[in-house]
Structure formats: structure tokens, C-alpha cells
Amino acid sequence: MSSSDTPAGEGRDDRLAQLESKLTFLEHTVDVLSGELEAQQGHTRRLQKTLEGLREQLGSLQRDTGISDQPDEPPPHY
């Protein structure tokens, strides 16, 4: 049977099946990427909290030791 002998609906059925398959794949991909994004956002939030804690510790140490976070000033004779 040649392609010209196939019923018109069969080609549409094949095309519809391909589109449904692609849609299913894309939906799965979106779900996977959504989960990855959620995990990445959680990791980023944890890193931000850690960074903020380290900044607070550094500020506290600088205050306790009298070290300022300003760049070193040149001596007065310059």
C-alpha cells in the first residue's frame, strides 16, 4: 500500500500521536526542571543565610578588635 493509498485520517492520527508524545515529553521536562529550580532556590536561600551570618560574625569581630572595614588610610606624611 503506498502513501497515496492510506486513508486521510490515518496520517492525522499519526501526527496527533506524535504531538501527544511530544507534549507528554515536554510536560515531564517542565516538571523535572521545576523540581530542580525549587531545589536550587532552597540552596540559594541557605547560602544567603550563611553569608549573612558570616557578615555578622565579621562585623562583630571587627568591632571587638577595633578593626574597621574601611580601606587602609595613607600615613599623615603623604
Secondary structure by P-SEA (a helix, b strand, c coil): cccccccaaaaaaaaaaaaaaaaaaaaaaaaaaaaaaaaaaaaaaaaaaaaaaaaaaaaaaaaaaccccccccccccc
